[in-house]
Amino acid sequence: MIPSPFLVILAAAIAEAALGASLNADGVLGILGNSFGRPGFNATFDYIIVGGGNAGNTIAARLAQDPANYSVAVVEAGSFYEITDGNRTQVPGYNWITTLDFPIGQVSTQTSIALNTLPQPGYADRSIYYLAAQTFGGGSAANYMGYHRPTIGTFDKWATQVGDDFWSWDGVYPAYKKSCAFQPPDYTKIDPSQRILLDSAAFDDNGGPLHVSYGNYFGPSGTPLQNAMRGVGLSPIRGLNSGKLIGYGTMTATVDIRTATRDSSETSFLQTAAQRSSKLKIYPSTLVKRITFDAQKRATGIDAQANLANVKLGFHLSARKEVIVSAGVWHSPQLLMLSGVGPSSTLARYGIDVVSDLSGVGQNEWDQPLVPFLFTANVSTNTQFQAGNPDVVSNAISDYLNRQSGLLSGVGTGLAVGFEKFPNNTRTRFSNTTQNWLKTFPPDWPEVEYVSLENAPISQLQTLLGTIEPDQNFLNLNAVLLSTQSRGNVTITSADATDQPDISPNWLLNGSVDLEQAVAAFRRVREIASKWSIVTAEAFPGPTVNTTEAIVAFLRQNMNHLFHGTGTCKMGRSNETSAVVDSRARVFGVTGLRVVDASAFPLTPPGHPMSSVYMLAEKIAESILQGN
C-alpha cells in the first residue's frame, strides 16, 4: 500500500477542516460539524434519505440544492471510506483488493457487509460471497469504477414495461449527461499509441459533479485485445455511452484524473451539496431500524440507532414530505419488510404488523453470472505489484505520487470491452426454449459481455504455484451473461435490522436457458483468447476442460458474479402483482415512501449498472421537483 506520506496529507486535511474552521472569501465562517446531524436527538426534515450510496447521495444533493431550500437528512449505516479504509478505495489501482484477494478473507468491515448466499443449486450448492457496501458512496466507493450506459432499446423495454414514457431513451439520456463532468484522455500520461474509442458527444460541458474519464493508465494488454475482438467478428464502436453497445469499445471510469483518485457519489454529489446547502445533514454510522407510518399509511419518518457495538443510542427522525429508501438490492427490501411492507405471510412469521401486503418485495432479483478464465501473458500486468515485487511496487508508487500516472492511476483495463449477441453459428445450437427466450430482448440488447482485468487472485496462484516468479504475469478475461432467465430473492430472518437477510440469486436455476448461454460464452472466450497475441497459455481452467460435460461441471463449480443484482423492489404497473413501486418509484399501498436504487429497476440493464443508478436518482429527483 502507499506509505504514510499519502495518509498524512489526508489526515492533515481532515484535521484542518474539522478543528480549524475557516472563513470563505466573503468572511463567512465554515465549520465541518455544520453538515452533520446529532445522533440521539430527534429532528424533522422535509426529506429523509436512507442510505448514502450512489442513488441516495445523488437525490439528496439535487433536493438540497433546489431553490425551494428543502431540508434533507442522509442516513448511512457506514462512515466515510477515506477515513475508515485508509487509501485503499481512493487509489484506482487498488481495486483488486476487495473483490479478488482481500487479505482478511470474506468478512464484514467498516466499509462493507459480507453477505453469503444460501447454497446455490445451480452453482453446485456453493454459498457465494456477495459484498454489500456500507459507506458513504455505496457501490461507487467499492466497485471497479467502470461507467457506461445501456442501449436505446433497453429503455424502450423499460418504458413499455412500466407504462411510462418518462423512461424512454429520449427521457433518460439527458439525465445520464446531467450527472457527469467528462475529462478527456490525458495523453501525457496515457500511451498515445493506445486507441481510445472516444464518444465525447455523449457528455455535456455543464454536466457534473461526477468526474468520468479514462483514468491515467491503460495496461499493454488492451490494444492486442482490441485486435482479438476484431478478429472474432466484433466491430469497433466509438465509446459505450451513446446508447449502443454491440461491438467493442473503451469504457470510461469514475476517476478524477486531476488527482488520479476514485470519484464516488460521496466525493462528488454529497460533498458538493454539503458545501452549498446548510439544509443538508449527514448521519454517519446510523442504522435505520424501521420506517414509521401514521394511521393513513403515510410514511412519517424513521427509527434509528447508532451503528456501533458499544452504543445503543436510539432516536427518531420525522419527514414532512417523504422517506426515500436507497439501501441497495438486499437491504432496501429488508427495511421495507421490517417496516410492514412486504409479503404478509413473511411479516406474520416474525410478528410484524402489515402496512402494505406486497408479495413482490424481495422477489425478482436479476443478476449477471460470470464465467471466469485466467491466462498467462508475455506483457507486464498487475501480477508483480500484487505479489509485492519491490521494484515494481516502488516504481508504481513513485509514478502515482509524483506524476499521478502509472498502474495505480487508473483501472488499467477497459481499453477493449466487448458486447455481442451470440453469433449465428452458436445460436443454431441453442434449444428452441433458449432461442425463444433470447427473442424477448430488444435487437440492440447484447446477450454477453467480455471484460478483462490485468489482475489475478494472488492467494489462489500462490496455492497453485507455490512461488510467483519475477517474470510471471497473469490476467483474466471473463464472460458476463446479460440475458439470463433465472431470478433470485431475498427475505428477512427476523424482525431485527441487525440480522442479515437470506439472499438467493438462483444462478443457473432455470433449466437449460442460462446454462446453454454459459457454455457458449465459455467457448467464445477461448476463441477470443486464441487471437489475443499476448496470451501464452490458459492457466485456469486449462485445456483439459474441453468436453461439454467437463465445461458444465467446471461452470457449476467455478462461476461467480459481478455484484450487479437488481429488481428486488421492482418498478411496474399497479396491476402487476410482482411490482413494488410505480413508475415514479412510489411504494404501492402507502404514501410518502419511495425506493430509489438498483432494487427498483424493472430489469437489469445490459452491462454495468452504476451509470443507471445515477440516472434513476436524477430522474426521480426531477419527478419530485416537478410535483410528482
N, C-alpha and C positions, 0 to 999 in steps of 0.2 A: 504493500500500500504506500501511497505518497507519504513521505515522512513529515515530522512535526511542523516545519515552517508553514505548510499549507493550512494545517489546522489552527496554528497560532493566529494566522491572518483572520480566519473565520471567527475564532473566539474573540479576537480584539474588536472586530466589527460589531459583534453581538453585545459585547460589554459596553462599548461606546454608546450604542443606541439605547441599551437598557438602563445604564447607570448615569450617563452624562446628560441626557436630554439634549435638545438642540433648538435653535431658532432658525426659521426659514428666512428668505430674502425680505419678507415683509415684517419680520420681527415677531412672528407668531411662534409660541412655544410648542414643540412637539415632544410628547412623552410616549415611549413604546407601550406602556401599560394602558393607554387610552383605547387601544384597539382590542382589548381583551375583556370578556365578561368575568364576573366573580362567582366561581362555583360556591354553592351553599346559599346563595341569595336568590330568592325568587325574582323574576323580572318579566317584562312584557315587551314583545316586539311585533312588528307588522308581519314579518315572515320568519319562520324558523326552518333552517336547512339542516337536516340530519345526515351528516356525512360530508367531510371536506375533501372529496375526491375530484375527479375530472368534472363531472356534471355539477356537483354541489358548489364548488368554488366558482364555476362559470356563472351559474344562475344567481348566486349570491352577489357577485360583482355587478352583474347587469341590473339587478333590482336596487342595490345600494347606491349605485351611481346615477339612477334615474332622477330627473328633475323633481319628481314627486317627493324625493328625500325620504324614502321608506327606511325604517329601521329593520335590520336583518341580523339574526344570530346564526352563526355557523358552528355546529356542534360536532366534534370529531372525537372518536374513541382513542385515536393516537395523538402524537405530537408532531413536531417538525423533524423531518428526516435529516436535515442538515445538522441538527443538534444530537439526535438520538442514534444516528448511524454513521457518525464520522463523515468522511468524504465519499464513502462507497457509492451512494446513489447519485452524487453530484457529478462524478467523473464518468463520462460516457463509456470509456474503455473498460470500466469495471462491471459492465452489465452482465457478465457471465457468472458473477459470484453467487447470486441467489438462485438463479434458475438452472444452472448447470452443475455447480460444485460449491455448495455452501459449507464452509468449514465445520460448523457445529451441527450439521445434519438438518433434517426436516422438522424444525421446531418453530414455535411462535417466538417472535422477537418484539422489540419495541416498535417496529415499523410494519410488521406483518403478522397475520394469523395463519397458522399451519393447519389447514383442514385436510382430512383424509377421507376419500370417498368410501362408501360401502363397497364390499367386494364386487367387482365388475365382471359378470359372467362373460361378456364379450371380450374381455381382456384377461382371460384365464383365471378369473376370480381374484385378480390382484386388487389391492386397495391402493389407489393412486393419490399421490400428494397434489394438493390444489391450494396454492398460496393465495391469500386474500390480503390486500394492502390494509394497513392500519396506521395511517399517517396522513397529514395534510398533503394533498397531491394525489392520493389514492393510487390507482394503477399507473398514472402518468409519472409517479415517483419511483416505480418499481419495474417498469417494463423495458423492452429493448428500444423504446423511443421511435419505432417505425410509424410514420404518418403517411397514409394515403387514403383516398376516397373510393367508395364503391362506384357502381356503374349507373348510368341513366335508367336502365331497365329495372334496377333494384328498387328505385323509388316509384316507378310505375306500379310495381307489385305491392310496395308498402302502402301507397295511397289508395289503391284499389282494395286492399285487404282491410284497411281501417275505415274506408269510406270518406276520405277527406283529401282533397287536392292540395291542402296545406303541405302535404308531404311529397308532392311531385318534385322532379328534379329541378324545375324552374323555381320552385319554392325553397328548396334546401340549399341549392348551390350558393346563393348569396350568404347564407348563414355559415357555410363552410369557410367562405372567404373572410367573413367578418372577424373570425377568431384569430387569424394568422398574420403575423408580421414576417414576411418572407425575406430570407437572406440568401442572395445568390452565391454560388460557389466562389471561394477564395483560392484562386489558382497559384497564389504564392505559397500556399500550404498544401493544397491537393495537387498531386501529379497531373499536369495539364494533358498528358497523353491518355489519361483515363476518360473514356467517352461518357460523360454525364448527359443523359437524355432529358432535356430540360423543358418544362412547361410553365414558364413564369407567368403566362397569361391566366393561369389558374388562381392567381393571388391578386389582391388589391393593394395599392400603395398605402391606403389608410387603414388597413386591417391590423388586428392585434388585440391583446398584448402578447399572445403566444408566439414565440420565435420558432419558425420552421425553416430548416436549412438542409444541407447535405453533410453537416459536420465538417471537420477539417482533415479527415483521413479516410481513404479507401485502401484496403489491402491489395496486394498484387494478384489475387485470385479473381478479381472482378471482371477485367477485360476478357480473359480466357473463358469465363463463364458466359459472358455475352456471346462469344463466338460459338460456344457449345449449344446454347439455346437456339441460336440462329440455325445451327447445323441440324437440329431435330425438327425444324419447321416453325418455330416461333418467330414472329416478326417484331421488330423494334417499334415501340411507341414512345411518344415524347412525354415521358413522365407518367405518373399514376394518380393525378389529381383532377383530371378534366372530365371524368365520367366514363372513361374507357380503361379496361384492364387487360383484355385478352391480347397476349403478346408478352414482351418483356420490356422492362423499363427500370429506371433508377428511382429508388424510394427515398423520399425525404424523411427527416427525423426532427424531433423536438429538441434540438441542440442550439444553444445560443453561441454562434461562432466567435463572438467578441471575447468571451471568456472560456469557450470550449467546455461549457457545462450543460447539464440537463436543464431544460426549461419545462417545468411541470405546471399544472393548474395552480399550484400554490405560489411558485415564483413569479408567475405571470398574472393570472386573474386575481388571486387573493391578495397578494402584496400590493398590486396596483389599487385595488378597491380600498384596502386598509389605509393607504396613503391619502386617498382622495375623499373618503367619506367618514365622517365622525359617527355615522349611524350604524356602521358595521362592527359587530362584536364577535370575537373569536373565543370559542370554548374548547381548548385542547384537553386531551386525556379525560374525556367526559363520555360516559356510556349512557345511551338512551335506553331506558328500561321498557317504556311503553308510550304510545300516543294516547292522549285523553280525549274524550268526546262528551258533548252535552246530551241532553235528552232528545234533541232533534238530530242527533248523529252528525253534528258538526265537530270537526277536529278543533280542539281548543288549546292544545299545547302538548308538552312532553314532560314526563317524569324522568329525571336524570340523576346520575350519581358520578362521583369522581371515579375514574377507571384506574384505581390504584389499590394494590393488595392491602395496604395498611391504612386506607382511608375509606370509610363508609359514609361519605358526605352526600346526602340526597337533597334535591331541590326541584323546583318546578319552573318551567318557562312557559309563558302563555303567548298565544298567537292571535293577534287581532284579525288577520286575514287568512293565512294558510300555514300549514305544516307541509314541507316538501321533503320527501324521503329520497335520499341519494346514497344509500348504504351498500349498493352493489348487488350482484346477481344472487348471492347467497343470503346476505343479511337484510336486504330490503324486504323480501317475503317473510323472513323470520320475524322482523319487527312488526309487520302487518298482523301476522298470526298472534303474536304476543299481545297485540292490542285489540284483538277480537275481530279481525278482518281476515277471513280465510275459510277453508272447508269446515263446516260446522262439526263434522264428526271428529276432526283433529282437535278443534278447540275444546269440545266436550271432554275428550280424553284427558286433558290437562286442567280442567276446571276453569276455562277461560270463557267469560260471557261473550256471546256472539253479538257483534255490532252490525256486520255485513257478511252474509253467508256467500262467499265467493269460492267456488270449487277450483278455480284456475290459479289461485295463489300458490306458488311453489311448483307449479307444473310447467310444461312446455319448454324446459331448458334445452337450448340448441347450442351444440358445441362443435369444435373443429378438431377432429382427431389428427394426429401427426404420425407419419411414417418416417422413422429415423435411419440415417446412414452416416457412417464415419469413414473418411478416406485419408490416406497419406498423401502428402503433397511435396513437390520439389521447389516450392517457394516458401518464404517465411510467412507464418501465420501467428496467431497469439499464443501458440503452444509453449514456446520458450519463456514468454512472460508469465504465463500461468504456472509453469513449472518452477519459476524462481531463478532462471538463469541470470546471474549477477550482472553481466554486461548488458543484456537485453533490458533488464529492469532499470538499470542506471540510465541508459540512453533514452528509454521511453519517458522516464520521469523528468529528465532534463529537457527533452523536447516539449513536454507538456507545460512545465512550469515557466520556461523561458520564452517559448515561441507559440504556445497553445496549438501545437501541431503533433504529429506522430500518432501512434496507435492508441493512445489514451484519449485523443481529442475528437473521436467520432465513434460511430458504431462499428466501423471497419468493413462492413459488408453492405449490401443493398445496391451496389452498382448495377447488378442484374438480378431482378426478381421476376419470375415468370408466372403467368396465369394462362390457363387454357381450358377449353372443353376437350375431353379426351378425343384423340384423333379417331378417324373413321375405322382404321384397322383394329382399334381397340374396342370401339363401341359395338361393332358387329359381334363381338364375343360375349357381350353382356346379355343376361337373360332379358326376356320381354318385360319382366317386372321392373328391372333396373332401368331399362331404356324408357319405359313409360314414366317412371318417377323423374328422370332427368328432363323429360319433356315439359314438366310443370314449371321449369325455371325460364326466365327471360332469355332471349337469344344472346344477349351480351353478358350474361352471368357466367363467370368461369367456374368450372367444377373442381379444379385442383390448382394449388399454388406450389411453386418450387422456390424455396428460400434457403440460402446458405449462411452459415456463420463461421468465421475463422477461429472459432473456439472449440474446445474439446473437453469432455468430462475427465479431468486430470486424475481424480482418485480411481476412476474405472480403468484408465490407461495404466496407471501405476500398478493396479492389481493384475492386469493382463501382462504387462511388460516387465514389471519389476522396477526398472530404471528408464526414464525418458532421456535418451541420448541428446547431446547438444545440437546434433544435425537433424533431429526428427521434428517433423511438423505435420499436424493433423488439422482437418476441418470437416465440417458436416454439410450435407445437402439433404434437406428434408422436404417431404411432400405433405401438404396440408389439404384435407378433404373439406370442400366448401359447400357441398350439396348433399349432405347426409340426411337420412330419414329418421334415424333414432332420436328420441327426445328423452331428456332426463327430468329429474325433480329434486326438490329439497323440502324437508319438513322439520318441524321443531321436535326436540327431545324432552322438553319440559316447559314450564311457564316462566323460566328464568332466563334473562338475556345473557347471562354469563355462561350458560351451557350452549356449546356449539351445536348447530343443526346437523342432521344427517343429510348428506348430499350423494346423489347417484346420477351421473351424467349418462349412463346406459350406452356407452360407446359400443358399436358393432352389435347391437342387441336386436336389430330388426329383421334378422334373416339374412338374405343374400345381398341386398342393395348396397349397403355400406361396405361389406367385406369385398364384394366384387370391385368396387372402386378402389379400395385399399390395395388389392393385389395389382390392379392396373397401374396405380400410382407407383408402387414398388418397382415394377418393371420399367416404367417411364424414367424414374430417377437413374436407374442403371444405364439407360440409353443416353441420357444427358451426360452422365459421368464418363461414358466411353468416348465422348467427343471433347471432354474437358482436358485440355493439354497439360495442365499442371498436376493432374491426378496420377499417382504412380501405383496405387493399389487400393482395393476395398478392404478396409480394416474391420468393418462391422456392418452387416453380419458376416461377410465373407462369401466367396464364390461358391462354396458348397451348398448354400441355401439357394437352390435353383429349381426344384420341382414345385408345382402348385401346392402340394401338401406341405412341403417344408416352408414355403413362403407363408402360408396361412398360419402354421404353428409359430413361426417367428413373429408375425404381426400380433397375434394374440398375446404373446409373452413380452413384447417389447414396444408396442405402440404407446404413444403418450398423448399430450395435448399442448395447447398454447395459452391456456388461461383465458380463453375468449368466450366463455359462456354468456348467454343472454336469455331473455324471454320469460323469466320466472314470475314477472308481474306484467304479462303480455298486454300490449295495446290492441284494441279491437273494437268491434261494434257492440252495442248494448244487448243485442240478441245472441251474441256469441258466448256460449257457456264457459269457454276457456279464457275469455278476456277478463282482465283485472282493472285496466284503466281505459278511458276513452281516448279519442284521437288528440286530445289536449292534455293527456297524462293525468286526468282526474279519476280518482278511485271510484268505482261504481258503488252505489248504495250508501255513500256518505257525502258530506260536503267539506270543503276547506282542506282537502288532503290530495296531494299528488305524489306520484313516483316518477322521478326523473333521473334515470341512469340506464345502463345496458339491460337491466331486468325488464324495462318497459318496452324494449324493442319487440315488434311483432315478428321479426325474422332476424337471423344473423347475417348482416351484410357480408358479401364475399371479401375475404382478406382480413385486415387488421382493424378492429372496431374503434380504436381510440378517437380517430377523427370524427366518427359518427356520434360518439358520446358528447364531444364538444358541440357538434351541430345540434343534437337533440336539446341540450341545455339552452343554446342560443334561440332555438325555435320556441321552446316553452316560455322562456323569458319574454320573447316577442309577443306571444299569445297573452300572457298575463298582463303585460303593459298595454295591450290593446283592449283589455277588459274581458278577456276570455279565460 
